[in-house]
């Protein structure tokens, strides 16, 4: 039987053919008349394609392999029994008798099995952290493997060895699949696969814990390629992470904080950037902002950064325990003292915070030969890459154990080195910001 399935439209077209008795998704039942004609023409030397097309069939729908196998089967039957061998005898063949009515004892046994299965299924759901309500609503489904294990557990616990078929029907799996799953060969294969997965897990954990920074699947893939010269498929990494519960905390956006930061009343400069963050030139579009960091017992520090929008590289940063104008001014001074060569017509973009509307800050920027741009009022998306950096930064750093500002500064310095030189980024051709910046500067 061909593995190619018929679509509903193809079944409809085939059923209209006079030489077709019935059609399913997998097979066609032809009339005895067509079988006789086909066998005769096949014996005269006609090819299967020609026979079917002459009879009005669309060979593209029927399939040439299906046509060939049908003709060989009919020819063999004809040689053995003549025309009688081509007749469809399924209507006249004896069929299984209808199942007899179950006795009271059998009905009771089935109810007991069903209740046992339900109790066991609830136990399994608790183990995997789900609930009956979630499953019943269709939000989560048990895998075939879990269902096989569930059936085996019920059989062993309640001694229902003679009800394998019934229990498999209840959970929606085949009996043959159940026996195959617990066969010696399948168990050996699973053991080999689990052993191989354990080896991959150890390698993935090396990348996951590289430089003590939290990482998701894509970061792990790039770290493996850059640091260990190992290439794994992204799906494989995600499968192993799911199997062994290697979890990278996913940050949740805080719209209130971002809106509060963006909705400043001062608006003295126009939005020159207009969200054109990627302009193909390194060190032209500079993004800046300030965020707070909680550490110790109720202590707070502040971090100001200047980021290259094209390469995502952090060009300068300043940490302070006070959010005064100095934190913004010192960041710009560090950029100047770093002697980083900026692109022609470079400009710095920020929100409408009081630090950036301050005349002293604007004068400092102007003296450096930089233009200045500001986000629109109440629109945090106008400085989205900078906001995104702070989000990842807070996910991947640990300030809970820091007791002093100096410890906070050491942690920030460590992260900045990691971020610029070791943390590959998917959208930078899997390069680190420093590598991508060097790549762009070499090209231009």
N, C-alpha and C positions, 0 to 999 in steps of 0.2 A: 504494500500500500504506500502511495506517495506521501511524503511528509508535508507537501504543499496543501494548504487548506483553501477551500473555496470561500469567497466572500458571499454575502447575502445577495448581491447583485448578480454574481456569476451563477449562484444556485437558481435564481429566478430565470435567467436566460436558458440554462440547461434544461430546466423543467418544462419549458415550452417546446423542446425538441420532440418530435414524434417517436424517436428511437430510445427515449429515456423514460424509465418507469419511476425512478425515485432518485433523489439527490440528497446527500448529507454534506456536512462540512468536509468530510474526509473521502467520500467515495461516490461513485455513480453506479446505479443499477440500470443496465441496458435491457432492451426487449430481446426476446429469443430470436425474433426475425432479424434484427441487426447482427446478432452474433453469428447466425448462419451465413448471412451475406458477407460479413467480414472474414470469416474463416475461408469461404470459397475464394474471395479475391486475394487473400493472403497466400493461398495455395497456388494461385495463378501468377504470383510474383510481384504483386503490388506492395509498396512500402506502407507501413502503418500511417504515416502522415497523409498519404494520398487517399487511403481507404476512409479515414475519418473526415477529411476535407470533402471528398466526393459525397459523403453521406450528410454533409451540411453542418458538421461540427467546427467550432472555432478551436483549432489545435492549440492556440496560445492559452485558452482557458482550460482545456482538457489536460494539456501537458503531454509532450511527446513520450516521456518515460512511462507515464500512466497508460498511454495508448499501446506502447510496445508490450508491457507486461500483461495487459488485458488480452491482446491477441495471442501471445504465447500460451496463456492459461486456457483460452478457449480452444486453441488448436490441440493441446494435449488432451483436453476433455473429449473433443470430437474424435480423436484417434482411438481413445479408449472405449467410448460408449456410443459414438455416432451422434446423431441429432439429439438423442436423449440426454447426452452429457452437457448440451448447451441449454437445457431447460432449467429455469429457476425453480428449484424444488423446495424452496424455503416455506412456501405457503402450505404445502402438503406434508411437510416433515412434522414429526411428533414434537410437541413442545412440553416444557416443564409444567407440571400441574400447579395450580395456584397454591400458595402456601396455606397450610391448614391453620385453623384458628388455634391460638395459643391457649394452653391450659392455665388455670388460676395460678398454679405453682410457678409456671414459666413467666407469666406476667409479673408475678411478685418478684421473681429473681431479677428480671430486667429493671424493675423499678429500684430495687436495691442497688444494682450496678450503676444506674443513672445517678442516684443520690450519692453513691461513693465517689463517682467521677466528679460530681459537682463540688463535693467537699475537697477533693484533692486539687481541683482546679483553683479553688479559692486559696488554698495553701500556696500553690505555685505563684499565683498573682501577688500574694503578700511578699514572697521571696524576691520577686523581680521588681517590687516597688510599685505595683499597679493595683487596680481595684476592679471588682466585677462591674461597677457602674461605668467605668471608662471603657471596658471591653464591650459591654452591651450597647454603648452608644456608637461603637465603630471607630473610636478614636485610637484604639490600639488593638493589634491582633497577635495571637500567639503564633510563633513560627512552627513549621512542620516538626522540627526537632523537639521543641517544647511539648508538642502534642504527643509525639511518640513516647517521650519520657513520662508524660502524664499517664498515658495508657498503661505503661509498664509498672508505674508506681501503684496504680489502682489494682492491677492484676496481682501483684506480689503482696500488697497489704491485705486485700480482701479475698484472696484465693479464687479469682474469677478467670481461671485459665481457659475455660471453655467459652468465654464470651469476648474473645479478641475481635472477631468480626463486628459484633454489635458495638463495642466500645470505640472501634475505629470509625464506624459510621457516625456515632454520636459527635465525635470531635472533628469529623470531616477529613480524614486521611484514609489512604488505602491500606488494606491488610498486608498486601505484598510489600508496600513501602515500609510498613512497621517491621516486618521480619527482615527485610533487607537492611534496615537501619541498625538492627542489633546483630547482624551477621558478623562472623569473625573477621572477614575481610574488611567490612566497613569500619569496624572498631579499630583495626590496625591502621587503616587510612587516617582515621580521626586522630589517633595517637601520634602518627607521623606529622600530620598537619599542625597539631597542637605544639609539638616539639619545635617545628620550624617557626611557628608564630612566637614561641618563647624567645627564640634567638633574635627575631626581628624586633620584638618588644624591647630587648636589652639595648639594641642599637638606637631605637627611637627614643628611649629614655635618656640616652647620652645626649642626643640633640635637644630633647625637651629640657634638660637640666643645664645645658651649655651656658656658662657664665651666669648661672642662677637666675635666668629670666624666664618668665612664663611664655609659652609659645603655643600657637594653634597648629593645625595640620600643615598649612602652607609655609609657615615659618620653619617648621620642623623639616619639611622637604628641602627648603633652600639652605638651611643649616647643614643638613647631611651632605648636600652637593658641595657647598663652599668649604666646610671645615673637615669633612671626612671622606670626600670624593665618593660618596655612595648615592646612587640614584634609585629612589623608590617611587612607584606610582602613587599619586595623591589618594586614590581610592583605597589602596592597600594601607597607607598610613592611617586613614580615617577608620578603616575596619579594625586595625590593631588597637587604636585608641579606644574605640567603642568596646571591643572585646575585653580589654584589661582596665577599662574605666580610667584612662589617662585623660584627665579633664583639664582644659584650659579655661579659667573663668572668663566669661564673656561680659564685657562692660555694658552697662545700660546707659543710654543717653539721659542726660539731665536737662530737659528743656528749660526748666525754670532758671537754672544757673546761666545757661547760654543766653536766654532772652534778657535776663537782668543785666548781663554784661553788655549786651548790644543796645539796649534801650537807654542810651545816654542822651541828655537834652542838647549837649554841645554838638554842633555840626558845622565846622568852619571850613572844611576842605572837601572837594568833590571826590566821588568814587572813580578814580582813573583806571583801576584794575578791571572793574566790571566782571569779576569772576573768571577772567582769562588767566588762570594760574599757570598754565603750561604754555609758554611762548617759545619754546625750543632753544632758549638761551640761558645758560647757567649764570647765577648771581645777578640777575636783572630784577626779578620780582622778589622782594624781601618781605616776609610776613613777621609781624611781632605781636606779642600779647603777654599778659601776666596771669598766672594761676596761683592758687594757694595750696599748701601741703600741710596736712595735719600729722603731727608726730608726738611722741611721748605722751604725757598725760594732759591733754587739752592744749598743747602748744601748737603754734602755727607758723609756717615759713612761707615765703613767696618766691616764685620763680618767674623770671622774665627771659624770653628767648627771642632770637632772630633766626628765622628759618628761610632757606632758599626754596621757593615754591617749585622750581623746576626739578631740582635734585633731591628735595626733602632733607638736605643736610642742615644741621644746626650749626650756624656760623658763629654765634656768640650767645652767652647766657650769663645771668647774674642771679644770685640767691641772697635773700635778705630776710630779716625777721620783722621788717617794717615795709609797708606798701606806700612809700613816699615817692616823690618825683625822682629821687636819686636812683631807684632801681631801674627805671627806664633810661635815664641818662647814662648810667654806668654800662648798661648793655650796649648802647650805641658806641660808647668810648672803647669798649673791648673789641667791637667790630673794627673800629678804626685802627687800634693798636695791633690787631692781628695781621695787618698788612695784606689782607685778602684782596686780591684785585677784582673789583666789581665791574660789571658790564657797563657799557656806555648807556646812558639814559636810565640807569638803575633807579628804582624808587622803593620806598618802604611803605607798606600798607598795614593799617591797624583798624581797630574799632574806634568809636568816638569817646573813649575813656578820657578822663581829665588829664592823665599823664601825656597823652598824645595831642591834646588840644592846647596844652600849656605852651606859651610863647618861648620859654627856654628850650623845651624839647624841639620845637619846630626850627628854632634858630640853629641848634646843634646839627640837625639833619641838613639844613640848608648849607651850613659851612662845609659839611662833608661832600657837598655836591650831589646830594640825593634829592629826588623828588619825593613828594608825600601824598598818600592817598588814604581815604577813610571809607569804611563800610557805611552803607546806608543805615539810617536810624531803625533800630528794631529788627535788623536782618543779620542774624548770626552766620548765615550761609555765605556771606560775602568774605568771610575769613575762615572758611571751613577747613582747609588743610591744617591750619595752626590749631584749631579746636580739636581736630582729629589727633594730632600729635600729643596734645596734653592728655587725651583720653587713653591712648596706648601707653603713654609714659606712666600714668597712675596705675594702670593694670599691671605693668611689668616691673614696678619698683616696690620696695618694702620699707616703709618709714615707721611702721609700728614699733620696731625694736630700737629705733633711734631715740636717744634721750637728750642729745645736745644738737645745736645748730651745726657744729662741725661734723657730726656724724651724718647729718642730712646732706651737707655739702659733699662729703665723700661718696655717699650713695649716688647723688646726682652726677658727679664727675665720672663715676664708674659706668653709669648708664649712658651718658653722652658718648663715651668711647665705644661702648658696645653698639649703640644705635648708629653712629656714623660709620664705623669700620667693620662691624661683624653682623649686623642685623640686615640680612637681605630683604628686599621688598619686591613683591610679585609684579607690581606695575613699573618697576625700574629694570625690566629685563632680568629679574632675579639678582641684581647687583645690590651692593650696599650703597648708601648715599654717597660716600666718599669715592667708591669705584665709579659710580655713574657720573659724578661730577668730573672726575678725571677723564672719563670717556668722552663727555661732551666737550670739554676744553681741548682735548686732542683733536677732535673732529673739526672744531671751529678754528 
